[in-house]
Amino acid sequence: MKKLLILALVPWLFACNPDKNNEVIIGNYTDNLHVVKIVPNIVIPISINEKDSLDLNADNSYDVFFMKSQTPLMTGYTSATFLGITNGTQIALSGINNYPDSLNVGTLIDDNLMWTTSSSNNLVLASYAQRSTSYPIGNYHFAINKYLGFKIGNRYGWIKLDNDIGGNLTIKEFVISE
C-alpha cells in the first residue's frame, strides 16, 4: 500500500517544482504568468502633476507610480513622463543610455538585463534636457505598444504602454510571473 501511495504522489511532487523558471518573454502568455488586462485602460493626461499607480504583485502596496508633469522650457512649458518605484521593484534599463528600456515583443526578461538598484521617484520615461525640445531624453518619447520590464524579488514581468511626450500616457496591461 505504501508503494502505491508513493507512486501516486510522484507526479504531484514533480509538478511542484520549487525551482520554477520565473523568466518571461514579452508577448508569450504562458501558464506561469498572471495577466492583468486593464479595461478601460489607465490614461494619464498632460496636466500639472497627473499620477497613477499599480500594485504589480497584489500585496496591497503600490509598486510603480507614473506621473505626467509640465516641465519649463525657455519658451514655455512641455510635458514630461516620469516613473517611480518602491517596495523593492526594479526596472529594466537600457544599456545605451541608462533610462528605462523600451522593450519589444520577444524580449526575454530575466537577470541578464540591466536593472535599477534602488527605489526612485524620478526615472525618466520621456522629457527634454537643457530646457529645449531639441534635446529629448528617455526611451518613451512616442512609444506605441512598448513594454517596460520589471522585477520584484524573483518574479519578472512587463507593463504594456503607450506614451506621447506631448500627449497622454496609456497603461494597457501588465503581466507578472507566479
N, C-alpha and C positions, 0 to 999 in steps of 0.2 A: 504494500500500500504506500509506503514511504517513497519507493522508487517511482510509482505512478504519479504521486503528488509532485515530486521534484521534476519529472519530465513535463508535467502540465505547467509548471511555473517557469521553465527555461525560456520559452518565447517571451513571456512577460518581462523577465529580467533583461533580455536583450533589447526590448522595446524601451526600457527606461535607461537610456544612455546618459550617464552623468557628464560625459564629455561631448555633449551635443554641440555641433558646429553652429555658432550663432552668427557667422558672417552672412551677409545678404548681398544679392545682386540687384541693382536697381532695375525695376521692371519685371522681375520674376516674383510671382506671388506663390511662395512655397508653403508647406504645412507648418514650418516653424515660425511663421510670421503672424503678427497681429496687425490687421489692416484697418485703419480708421479713415473712411471717406467722409469728408466734411461737406454736408449738404444742409443748407446752402453754404457755399464757400465763404471763408472769412475774408472780408475785403477791408483793408486798412487804407483809407483815403489820405490824400495830402491835407494836412492842417497844421496847426501849431505843434502839437505833440500827440498824435494818434497812436495808441498802443493796443496790443492784444497779446495773448499768451497761450501756450499749450502745455498740458500735462502729458508728456510722452509715454511715461511708464505707469500711468494710472495709480500713482501713490498719493493722490490728493494734494500734490505740491507742484506748482508750475516749474517747468524745466527750461523753457525757451520763451523769450519775450521779443516781440517785433515792434519796431517803432518807425513811423514816418514823421519827419520833422522838417521844419524850414531852416535852411542854412543861409546866412548872409553872403551875398556876392558883392562885388564892387559896384554893380549897377542895380541891385535889388536883392531878391531872395530866390532860392531854388529849393527843391525838395531833396532830402537825403533819406536813406533807409538803413536802419541800424538793427543789430541783433544783440540780445543779452542772454547769458546762460547762467544757470545756478544748479545747485544740488549735484555737483559732480558731472554735469553734462559736458561733453566735449564735442567740438565741431571740426569737421574735416577742412583743412586749409589747403590752399593752392601752393604748390612748391615753387611757383614763379614769383608770386607777389605777397604771400603770407596773409591774404584775405580769405574769408570763407569761400571754398571752391564751388563753382557752378558745375554740377555733375550731370552726366548724361545717362540714358538707359544703357544697361550693360556694364556699368562700373561696379566693381567688387568693393564692398565696404567691409574692411577688416583692419587689423592692427598695422598693416603695411602702409596705410595712408598717414599723412602728417596731421596731428591733432593738436587742438588748443590744450594748454596745460592747466589753466585755472579759470575760475568764474570770471565773467566780464560783462559789463553793461554797455560796451561800445564797440562791438565788432562791426565793421563797415561792410554792408552788402553793396551799397552804391552811394556815392557822394561826389563832390567836386573838391579838388585840392587847390590850394593857393587862392581860394575865393574867386575862381574863374571857371566858366563852363568849358574852357579849353583843356582842363586837366582833370578828367574823370578818374576816380579811384574805385576799387571794388570790382567784383565779378558778376554783378547782377544789375547792370545798367538798363538793359532792355531784354530781360530774361523771360522766355515763354516755355512752360513745361520743363523747367530745370529742377534739379534736385539738390538739396542741402543735406549732406551726410552728417549723422550724429552717432555718438557712442555714450551709453550710460552704463557704467560698470562693465560687464562682459556682454552687454546687449548692443546691437547695432541697428541702425535704421536710417530712413530718409524722410524728408519733408518735400512734397511736390509743390512748387510755387511759380507764380509769375510776378515780375516786378518791372515797372516802368519808372525810371528815376524821376520823371516828371509827372507820374500818374500814381495809380493805386498799386498796392501790394496785395496779391490774392493768394491765399493758402488753400490748397485743394484737398490734400490728403497727407497722411503720414503712415509709416509702416515701422514696426519695431519687432525684433526677434524675441521669441519667448524664452 
